[in-house]
Amino acid sequence: MSNPRLLYIKDITTGSIAGNKQLFELVQSLNLPFDQLIEEKGFRWVHVSYREKGNRRQVLRK
């Protein structure tokens, strides 16, 4: 039995600001499914969340 409200959240770093920026842009350009994609603190890391249903594809910069 699956829960339609199931949410997966991950903060990701490639180890560099340049790599994190590239990752942020790549997720968008490949049209990957996500609920939220957030650039955190000048690309120190990238926050990605995914819902099994109802992804909003919300892109934020903090």
C-alpha positions as YAML, in Angstrom:
chain: A
units: angstrom
residues:
- id: 1
  name: MET
  ca: [0.00, 0.00, 0.00]
- id: 2
  name: SER
  ca: [1.55, 3.33, -1.01]
- id: 3
  name: ASN
  ca: [1.09, 6.63, 0.74]
- id: 4
  name: PRO
  ca: [0.30, 9.41, -1.83]
- id: 5
  name: ARG
  ca: [1.76, 11.97, 0.56]
- id: 6
  name: LEU
  ca: [5.15, 10.30, 0.76]
- id: 7
  name: LEU
  ca: [7.90, 12.91, 0.49]
- id: 8
  name: TYR
  ca: [11.61, 12.38, -0.06]
- id: 9
  name: ILE
  ca: [14.05, 15.15, 0.90]
- id: 10
  name: LYS
  ca: [17.80, 15.34, 0.33]
- id: 11
  name: ASP
  ca: [20.44, 18.02, 0.75]
- id: 12
  name: ILE
  ca: [23.21, 17.38, -1.79]
- id: 13
  name: THR
  ca: [26.71, 18.73, -2.31]
- id: 14
  name: THR
  ca: [29.19, 17.87, -5.02]
- id: 15
  name: GLY
  ca: [32.00, 19.25, -2.87]
- id: 16
  name: SER
  ca: [32.25, 22.62, -4.61]
- id: 17
  name: ILE
  ca: [30.09, 25.68, -5.18]
- id: 18
  name: ALA
  ca: [30.67, 25.44, -8.95]
- id: 19
  name: GLY
  ca: [29.64, 21.78, -8.96]
- id: 20
  name: ASN
  ca: [26.54, 22.48, -6.87]
- id: 21
  name: LYS
  ca: [25.50, 25.26, -9.27]
- id: 22
  name: GLN
  ca: [25.98, 22.88, -12.19]
- id: 23
  name: LEU
  ca: [23.88, 20.22, -10.41]
- id: 24
  name: PHE
  ca: [21.12, 22.78, -9.73]
- id: 25
  name: GLU
  ca: [21.01, 23.73, -13.42]
- id: 26
  name: LEU
  ca: [21.26, 20.12, -14.60]
- id: 27
  name: VAL
  ca: [18.24, 18.96, -12.58]
- id: 28
  name: GLN
  ca: [16.18, 21.68, -14.28]
- id: 29
  name: SER
  ca: [17.56, 21.23, -17.81]
- id: 30
  name: LEU
  ca: [16.99, 17.45, -17.75]
- id: 31
  name: ASN
  ca: [13.40, 18.10, -16.69]
- id: 32
  name: LEU
  ca: [13.80, 15.70, -13.75]
- id: 33
  name: PRO
  ca: [10.78, 15.37, -11.46]
- id: 34
  name: PHE
  ca: [11.04, 17.28, -8.18]
- id: 35
  name: ASP
  ca: [8.78, 19.06, -5.75]
- id: 36
  name: GLN
  ca: [11.28, 21.70, -4.62]
- id: 37
  name: LEU
  ca: [14.76, 22.52, -5.84]
- id: 38
  name: ILE
  ca: [16.46, 25.04, -3.58]
- id: 39
  name: GLU
  ca: [19.85, 26.71, -3.91]
- id: 40
  name: GLU
  ca: [21.04, 27.09, -0.33]
- id: 41
  name: LYS
  ca: [23.45, 29.75, 0.96]
- id: 42
  name: GLY
  ca: [25.21, 30.64, -2.28]
- id: 43
  name: PHE
  ca: [25.28, 27.08, -3.62]
- id: 44
  name: ARG
  ca: [26.93, 25.59, -0.52]
- id: 45
  name: TRP
  ca: [24.45, 22.76, -1.07]
- id: 46
  name: VAL
  ca: [21.32, 21.99, -3.11]
- id: 47
  name: HIS
  ca: [18.07, 20.90, -1.48]
- id: 48
  name: VAL
  ca: [15.87, 18.57, -3.54]
- id: 49
  name: SER
  ca: [12.52, 17.16, -2.53]
- id: 50
  name: TYR
  ca: [10.30, 14.73, -4.40]
- id: 51
  name: ARG
  ca: [6.71, 13.62, -3.85]
- id: 52
  name: GLU
  ca: [5.29, 10.43, -5.23]
- id: 53
  name: LYS
  ca: [2.35, 12.52, -6.50]
- id: 54
  name: GLY
  ca: [1.81, 16.22, -7.03]
- id: 55
  name: ASN
  ca: [5.34, 17.56, -7.59]
- id: 56
  name: ARG
  ca: [5.18, 21.38, -7.93]
- id: 57
  name: ARG
  ca: [8.60, 21.90, -9.64]
- id: 58
  name: GLN
  ca: [9.17, 24.87, -7.36]
- id: 59
  name: VAL
  ca: [12.61, 26.49, -7.77]
- id: 60
  name: LEU
  ca: [13.84, 28.72, -4.93]
- id: 61
  name: ARG
  ca: [17.02, 30.59, -4.08]
- id: 62
  name: LYS
  ca: [17.87, 31.25, -0.44]
...
